[in-house]
Amino acid sequence: MLWMTGIPISFAGTKMSPDEIEQHIIRAYLQLACTPEANGTRIVTVVRLGVLEARLTEVPEKQRLPGVPWFWLEIYSHASRSVIDSCGCTEFDEDELAQAVELITSARQQARGLH
């Protein structure tokens, strides 16, 4: 969920363009730097999609392994209280952002079906 002036924004029923989704992902990435760690991990909600939520998680430095992405975009289900899909990102280059946008777009379609 993106926070603007302390108010969460939900996009379950809203049509967002791929560019808008990408902007929310980049903002969440930047917001991670200002987010306090909880149990050694930083997590920022990118967008709320009804019962689903897209979250960006940073792997703690001491847990990072060579060749494994440092950031994970996860689709979290509040109904099942579990991560239902995810993709790893290292550099947030064009390919990784495209993959992350597709993950959120698919989750938004799933969320519509859950209502």
MDTraj code that builds the backbone (N, CA, C; nanometers):
import mdtraj as md
import numpy as np

residues = "MET LEU TRP MET THR GLY ILE PRO ILE SER PHE ALA GLY THR LYS MET SER PRO ASP GLU ILE GLU GLN HIS ILE ILE ARG ALA TYR LEU GLN LEU ALA CYS THR PRO GLU ALA ASN GLY THR ARG ILE VAL THR VAL VAL ARG LEU GLY VAL LEU GLU ALA ARG LEU THR GLU VAL PRO GLU LYS GLN ARG LEU PRO GLY VAL PRO TRP PHE TRP LEU GLU ILE TYR SER HIS ALA SER ARG SER VAL ILE ASP SER CYS GLY CYS THR GLU PHE ASP GLU ASP GLU LEU ALA GLN ALA VAL GLU LEU ILE THR SER ALA ARG GLN GLN ALA ARG GLY LEU HIS".split()
xyz = np.array([
    [0.0845, -0.1150, 0.0000],
    [0.0000, 0.0000, 0.0000],
    [0.0898, 0.1221, 0.0000],
    [0.0647, 0.2109, -0.0881],
    [0.1432, 0.3328, -0.0945],
    [0.0846, 0.4300, 0.0050],
    [0.1698, 0.4949, 0.0802],
    [0.1237, 0.5902, 0.1799],
    [0.1526, 0.7304, 0.1312],
    [0.0511, 0.8096, 0.1180],
    [0.0672, 0.9508, 0.0837],
    [-0.0011, 1.0285, 0.1943],
    [0.0716, 1.1098, 0.2634],
    [0.0221, 1.1863, 0.3773],
    [-0.0470, 1.0948, 0.4784],
    [0.0074, 0.9749, 0.4969],
    [-0.0429, 0.8845, 0.5990],
    [-0.1674, 0.8075, 0.5602],
    [-0.2184, 0.8225, 0.4369],
    [-0.3406, 0.7551, 0.3961],
    [-0.3055, 0.6424, 0.2994],
    [-0.3447, 0.5176, 0.3311],
    [-0.3159, 0.4073, 0.2397],
    [-0.4010, 0.4178, 0.1134],
    [-0.3430, 0.3800, 0.0006],
    [-0.4147, 0.3848, -0.1258],
    [-0.4351, 0.2426, -0.1759],
    [-0.5605, 0.2110, -0.2116],
    [-0.5959, 0.0794, -0.2612],
    [-0.6275, 0.0884, -0.4097],
    [-0.5815, -0.0111, -0.4864],
    [-0.6023, -0.0100, -0.6298],
    [-0.6757, -0.1340, -0.6804],
    [-0.7497, -0.2028, -0.5953],
    [-0.8156, -0.3263, -0.6377],
    [-0.9115, -0.3026, -0.7535],
    [-0.9916, -0.1982, -0.7471],
    [-1.0899, -0.1733, -0.8505],
    [-1.0477, -0.0669, -0.9500],
    [-0.9284, -0.0151, -0.9361],
    [-0.8804, 0.0932, -1.0200],
    [-0.7904, 0.0382, -1.1297],
    [-0.8070, 0.0905, -1.2493],
    [-0.7195, 0.0485, -1.3582],
    [-0.5954, 0.1363, -1.3576],
    [-0.4806, 0.0751, -1.3363],
    [-0.3535, 0.1471, -1.3381],
    [-0.2769, 0.1057, -1.4620],
    [-0.2065, 0.2014, -1.5194],
    [-0.1225, 0.1696, -1.6343],
    [0.0052, 0.1025, -1.5840],
    [0.0748, 0.0303, -1.6704],
    [0.2030, -0.0287, -1.6302],
    [0.3010, 0.0767, -1.5781],
    [0.2996, 0.1970, -1.6370],
    [0.3892, 0.3029, -1.5904],
    [0.3557, 0.3457, -1.4474],
    [0.2267, 0.3532, -1.4141],
    [0.1865, 0.3902, -1.2781],
    [0.2288, 0.2831, -1.1777],
    [0.2112, 0.1576, -1.2159],
    [0.2527, 0.0480, -1.1274],
    [0.4035, 0.0547, -1.1064],
    [0.4777, 0.0762, -1.2132],
    [0.6239, 0.0873, -1.2039],
    [0.6640, 0.2009, -1.1095],
    [0.5948, 0.3140, -1.1180],
    [0.6247, 0.4265, -1.0293],
    [0.6024, 0.3895, -0.8825],
    [0.4976, 0.3144, -0.8554],
    [0.4706, 0.2720, -0.7171],
    [0.5788, 0.1765, -0.6664],
    [0.6277, 0.0905, -0.7536],
    [0.7351, -0.0012, -0.7157],
    [0.8628, 0.0776, -0.6842],
    [0.8952, 0.1733, -0.7685],
    [1.0165, 0.2545, -0.7468],
    [1.0042, 0.3351, -0.6175],
    [0.8865, 0.3925, -0.5925],
    [0.8660, 0.4670, -0.4675],
    [0.8833, 0.3766, -0.3466],
    [0.8303, 0.2549, -0.3553],
    [0.8439, 0.1609, -0.2436],
    [0.9908, 0.1254, -0.2218],
    [1.0640, 0.1075, -0.3301],
    [1.2071, 0.0784, -0.3202],
    [1.2801, 0.1914, -0.2478],
    [1.2503, 0.3149, -0.2851],
    [1.3125, 0.4301, -0.2194],
    [1.2682, 0.4416, -0.0738],
    [1.1448, 0.4081, -0.0473],
    [1.0911, 0.4160, 0.0890],
    [1.1576, 0.3134, 0.1821],
    [1.2064, 0.2034, 0.1272],
    [1.2735, 0.1022, 0.2096],
    [1.3891, 0.1621, 0.2898],
    [1.4612, 0.2558, 0.2307],
    [1.5772, 0.3168, 0.2975],
    [1.5367, 0.3909, 0.4248],
    [1.4141, 0.4385, 0.4303],
    [1.3647, 0.5147, 0.5464],
    [1.2814, 0.4298, 0.6413],
    [1.2631, 0.3037, 0.6080],
    [1.1780, 0.2161, 0.6873],
    [1.2613, 0.1441, 0.7931],
    [1.2179, 0.1498, 0.9189],
    [1.2918, 0.0781, 1.0231],
    [1.2802, -0.0736, 1.0039],
    [1.3825, -0.1423, 1.0460],
    [1.3817, -0.2879, 1.0372],
    [1.2875, -0.3456, 1.1417],
    [1.2217, -0.4537, 1.1044],
    [1.1392, -0.5315, 1.1963],
    [1.1929, -0.6735, 1.1902],
    [1.2524, -0.7183, 1.2986],
    [1.3158, -0.8511, 1.3025],
    [1.4246, -0.8628, 1.1964],
    [1.4965, -0.7539, 1.1720],
    [1.6070, -0.7555, 1.0774],
    [1.5669, -0.7378, 0.9324],
    [1.4384, -0.7224, 0.9053],
    [1.3885, -0.7115, 0.7688],
    [1.3154, -0.5792, 0.7491],
    [1.3258, -0.5263, 0.6290],
    [1.2495, -0.4062, 0.5929],
    [1.1427, -0.4476, 0.4920],
    [1.0207, -0.4057, 0.5180],
    [0.9087, -0.4379, 0.4286],
    [0.8265, -0.3120, 0.4067],
    [0.7929, -0.2866, 0.2789],
    [0.7065, -0.1743, 0.2430],
    [0.5943, -0.2294, 0.1559],
    [0.4731, -0.1890, 0.1857],
    [0.3606, -0.2279, 0.1021],
    [0.3577, -0.1369, -0.0188],
    [0.3570, -0.1959, -0.1366],
    [0.3563, -0.1209, -0.2617],
    [0.2146, -0.0745, -0.2934],
    [0.1201, -0.1676, -0.2855],
    [-0.0190, -0.1380, -0.3191],
    [-0.1089, -0.2447, -0.2565],
    [-0.2272, -0.2029, -0.2175],
    [-0.3283, -0.2943, -0.1631],
    [-0.4232, -0.3303, -0.2755],
    [-0.4514, -0.4571, -0.2914],
    [-0.5360, -0.5077, -0.3994],
    [-0.6509, -0.5875, -0.3390],
    [-0.7393, -0.5230, -0.2688],
    [-0.8477, -0.5937, -0.2009],
    [-0.7906, -0.6792, -0.0897],
    [-0.8122, -0.8117, -0.0962],
    [-0.7593, -0.9021, 0.0063],
    [-0.6126, -0.9360, -0.0179],
    [-0.5594, -0.8897, -0.1309],
    [-0.4185, -0.9125, -0.1628],
    [-0.3401, -0.7833, -0.1440],
    [-0.2117, -0.7995, -0.1205],
    [-0.1243, -0.6855, -0.1000],
    [0.0087, -0.7142, -0.1669],
    [0.0603, -0.6175, -0.2412],
    [0.1934, -0.6305, -0.3005],
    [0.2923, -0.5657, -0.2044],
    [0.3920, -0.6432, -0.1614],
    [0.4910, -0.5962, -0.0650],
    [0.6303, -0.6082, -0.1233],
    [0.7138, -0.5111, -0.0910],
    [0.8547, -0.5167, -0.1299],
    [0.9355, -0.5419, -0.0038],
    [1.0137, -0.6479, -0.0054],
    [1.0930, -0.6884, 0.1109],
    [1.2405, -0.6853, 0.0751],
    [1.3206, -0.6322, 0.1660],
    [1.4657, -0.6307, 0.1491],
    [1.5260, -0.7418, 0.2351],
    [1.6061, -0.8265, 0.1736],
    [1.6735, -0.9336, 0.2471],
    [1.7821, -0.8702, 0.3342],
    [1.7841, -0.9027, 0.4641],
    [1.8880, -0.8462, 0.5509],
    [2.0280, -0.8792, 0.4995],
    [2.1193, -0.7852, 0.5151],
    [2.2550, -0.8008, 0.4617],
    [2.3220, -0.9296, 0.5093],
    [2.3039, -0.9649, 0.6339],
    [2.3695, -1.0846, 0.6870],
    [2.3104, -1.2146, 0.6321],
    [2.1938, -1.2063, 0.5661],
    [2.1305, -1.3253, 0.5094],
    [2.1450, -1.3342, 0.3573],
    [2.2100, -1.2361, 0.2982],
    [2.2250, -1.2341, 0.1526],
    [2.3237, -1.3397, 0.1054],
    [2.2846, -1.4064, -0.0021],
    [2.3684, -1.5092, -0.0623],
    [2.4043, -1.4678, -0.2047],
    [2.5232, -1.5052, -0.2515],
    [2.5611, -1.4728, -0.3891],
    [2.4614, -1.5313, -0.4886],
    [2.4233, -1.4499, -0.5866],
    [2.3325, -1.4972, -0.6905],
    [2.1855, -1.4965, -0.6531],
    [2.1523, -1.4607, -0.5285],
    [2.0133, -1.4567, -0.4845],
    [1.9716, -1.3097, -0.4741],
    [1.8554, -1.2744, -0.5318],
    [1.8126, -1.1344, -0.5273],
    [1.8045, -1.0795, -0.3846],
    [1.8330, -0.9506, -0.3711],
    [1.8299, -0.8845, -0.2406],
    [1.6920, -0.8303, -0.2068],
    [1.6081, -0.8164, -0.3087],
    [1.4738, -0.7629, -0.2897],
    [1.3722, -0.8609, -0.3471],
    [1.2581, -0.8717, -0.2796],
    [1.1512, -0.9598, -0.3252],
    [1.0206, -0.8832, -0.3270],
    [0.9519, -0.8873, -0.4409],
    [0.8173, -0.8345, -0.4507],
    [0.7257, -0.9535, -0.4280],
    [0.6460, -0.9450, -0.3235],
    [0.5606, -1.0568, -0.2849],
    [0.4141, -1.0162, -0.2915],
    [0.3316, -1.1093, -0.3343],
    [0.1870, -1.0910, -0.3292],
    [0.1398, -1.1683, -0.2066],
    [0.0892, -1.0940, -0.1100],
    [0.0470, -1.1513, 0.0181],
    [-0.1055, -1.1557, 0.0235],
    [-0.1583, -1.2699, 0.0645],
    [-0.3022, -1.2868, 0.0804],
    [-0.3378, -1.2726, 0.2278],
    [-0.4218, -1.1745, 0.2573],
    [-0.4681, -1.1588, 0.3951],
    [-0.5651, -1.2710, 0.4314],
    [-0.6343, -1.3253, 0.3321],
    [-0.7296, -1.4340, 0.3573],
    [-0.6584, -1.5603, 0.4046],
    [-0.5489, -1.5969, 0.3379],
    [-0.4771, -1.7191, 0.3754],
    [-0.3570, -1.6899, 0.4650],
    [-0.3261, -1.5600, 0.4831],
    [-0.2109, -1.5173, 0.5630],
    [-0.0810, -1.5793, 0.5129],
    [-0.0646, -1.5726, 0.3814],
    [0.0559, -1.6305, 0.3216],
    [0.0923, -1.5579, 0.1928],
    [0.2174, -1.5758, 0.1517],
    [0.2649, -1.5238, 0.0242],
    [0.2193, -1.6215, -0.0832],
    [0.1500, -1.5696, -0.1859],
    [0.0984, -1.6580, -0.2907],
    [0.1780, -1.6494, -0.4205],
    [0.2617, -1.5470, -0.4329],
    [0.3470, -1.5349, -0.5510],
    [0.4572, -1.4348, -0.5198],
    [0.5678, -1.4428, -0.5923],
    [0.6770, -1.3485, -0.5679],
    [0.7729, -1.3473, -0.6859],
    [0.8551, -1.2417, -0.6902],
    [0.9641, -1.2365, -0.7862],
    [1.0795, -1.1612, -0.7205],
    [1.1991, -1.2038, -0.7522],
    [1.3184, -1.1426, -0.6956],
    [1.3724, -1.0329, -0.7860],
    [1.4308, -0.9316, -0.7226],
    [1.4913, -0.8191, -0.7957],
    [1.6250, -0.7857, -0.7323],
    [1.7194, -0.7489, -0.8152],
    [1.8509, -0.7096, -0.7662],
    [1.8811, -0.5650, -0.8023],
    [1.8608, -0.5296, -0.9275],
    [1.8987, -0.3967, -0.9759],
    [1.7802, -0.3101, -1.0155],
    [1.6612, -0.3658, -1.0200],
    [1.5431, -0.2947, -1.0675],
    [1.5670, -0.2346, -1.2058],
    [1.6299, -0.3153, -1.2908],
    [1.6498, -0.2734, -1.4289],
    [1.5179, -0.2901, -1.5048],
    [1.5199, -0.2624, -1.6326],
    [1.3984, -0.2656, -1.7136],
    [1.3296, -0.4020, -1.7103],
    [1.4070, -0.5100, -1.7223],
    [1.3488, -0.6445, -1.7218],
    [1.2869, -0.6793, -1.5866],
    [1.3566, -0.6462, -1.4784],
    [1.3041, -0.6765, -1.3455],
    [1.1780, -0.5948, -1.3161],
    [1.1779, -0.4688, -1.3553],
    [1.0582, -0.3862, -1.3351],
    [0.9403, -0.4392, -1.4164],
    [0.9651, -0.4832, -1.5384],
    [0.8584, -0.5395, -1.6217],
    [0.8000, -0.6646, -1.5558],
    [0.8866, -0.7482, -1.5008],
    [0.8413, -0.8693, -1.4322],
    [0.7592, -0.8331, -1.3077],
    [0.8042, -0.7333, -1.2334],
    [0.7335, -0.6903, -1.1126],
    [0.5973, -0.6301, -1.1474],
    [0.5912, -0.5508, -1.2541],
    [0.4643, -0.4926, -1.2983],
    [0.3674, -0.6036, -1.3374],
    [0.4155, -0.7026, -1.4087],
    [0.3304, -0.8152, -1.4494],
    [0.2773, -0.8905, -1.3271],
    [0.3599, -0.9082, -1.2267],
    [0.3174, -0.9763, -1.1040],
    [0.2023, -0.9006, -1.0381],
    [0.2140, -0.7690, -1.0279],
    [0.1079, -0.6885, -0.9653],
    [-0.0173, -0.6858, -1.0523],
    [0.0000, -0.6777, -1.1844],
    [-0.1150, -0.6794, -1.2745],
    [-0.1926, -0.8101, -1.2604],
    [-0.1230, -0.9210, -1.2539],
    [-0.1875, -1.0515, -1.2363],
    [-0.2579, -1.0602, -1.1010],
    [-0.1936, -1.0075, -0.9985],
    [-0.2528, -1.0105, -0.8643],
    [-0.3802, -0.9255, -0.8601],
    [-0.3793, -0.8133, -0.9298],
    [-0.4982, -0.7281, -0.9323],
    [-0.6134, -0.8017, -0.9964],
    [-0.5868, -0.8785, -1.1019],
    [-0.6923, -0.9571, -1.1677],
    [-0.7419, -1.0675, -1.0739],
    [-0.6502, -1.1304, -1.0000],
    [-0.6902, -1.2320, -0.9017],
    [-0.7778, -1.1704, -0.7936],
    [-0.7403, -1.0531, -0.7472],
    [-0.8144, -0.9867, -0.6399],
    [-0.9564, -0.9562, -0.6830],
    [-0.9738, -0.9164, -0.8073],
    [-1.1093, -0.8899, -0.8587],
    [-1.1949, -1.0158, -0.8519],
    [-1.1358, -1.1304, -0.8803],
    [-1.2082, -1.2564, -0.8753],
    [-1.2418, -1.3027, -0.7340],
    [-1.1731, -1.2494, -0.6374],
    [-1.1973, -1.2889, -0.4973],
    [-1.3079, -1.2086, -0.4318],
    [-1.3539, -1.1032, -0.4954],
    [-1.4581, -1.0180, -0.4351],
    [-1.5955, -1.0736, -0.4644],
])
top = md.Topology()
chain = top.add_chain()
for i, resn in enumerate(residues, 1):
    res = top.add_residue(resn, chain, resSeq=i)
    for name in ("N", "CA", "C"):
        top.add_atom(name, md.element.get_by_symbol(name[0]), res)
traj = md.Trajectory(xyz[None], top)
